[in-house]
Amino acid sequence: MEQTLTAVEDLTEVASRAVAAERDARSVRWHNPAAVRKAAASVRDSLDDERSALSRPSYSGLSPSPHMARQLELITTLQPPLPADAGISTAAQAEADAVAAVTTARIALRAAHLAVLEARVAALDAGDTETVAAAIRGYVPLNSGNPVVRHVRDLGSRIREEARHVVSGKPRSIAFRLGLSLGMGLAYLAFIRLFQWDAKEDRLPYLAL
């Protein structure tokens, strides 16, 4: 029996955040100090939100096992130090810290992927019934820290970011192409109505052009 797995949804959200991080790294804003500092501040705030969410109930209201709780406690303390000055040695050390943080994230992502698969195996072994699904998902109120609420908020913020990028991003190639397509479409409709091609059956085949 097919069921919705909340751990899979969480894993998908993590993957989408990795894509957002890649977009920031490849953006033309990458060479703008003010833009990079602003992005760093936004990520720092999100990191604080993620840590504060740990004290709120999960999907099912169950706590992680002691082994996973210890690992979670260790990884949530991970935060690179703020650069003390603008020296070359500071930049090199910050890069080394970034490489270590990315390696930690890569291992954590693999471990999360494995945990999701193991959770699915456990559900299948338990029978994969409605009772199993209810036990996994639980029935707790959707407060502000619930992953479902966080998913919706994350989706909304990404939609706003994409809209902002289309309108104000440089170069404005996407907005230009959208505007050009809209203009050509309106001109097409105006031409048809102006010359009444829609009322002249002998000219209708030429509309395919």
C-alpha angles and dihedrals in degrees: 000000000000119000138173111259114207093199088059090053090051091049090051090052091052090051091051090053089053088055090050090051090051090050090054092049093051096041122113086237087071089091094048109093094201092050093048092049090049091051090048091052091050092050090047090055091048090051090054090050091052091052093048089050090063090076092058126084120275126225095283098026090242123131122232119260117271091256093054092040090059091049091047091051091053098048095045089062090061111114125139115236120253112256110261096208142354097260127132093245090052091052091049092049091047089053091051090050090049091052090050091049092049090049089051090049091049091053091044091051091051090048091049091050090051092047091052091051092047090050089053091050090051091051091050092048090051091056102266091244132148089264091056091047091051091049091050098046098034124191112266129145115267100245125175092274096051113119091233090058090046090051091054093047091047091050091050093049091049091050090051091048092051091048090049090048092051093049103037105016120116126259091035094209094133094050090045093052092047091049092046092050091048092049093049091048092051091046089051092053092045091052092051093050095041095054093031094233089155089063096048111077095192090061098044094093089062090062087078088075 
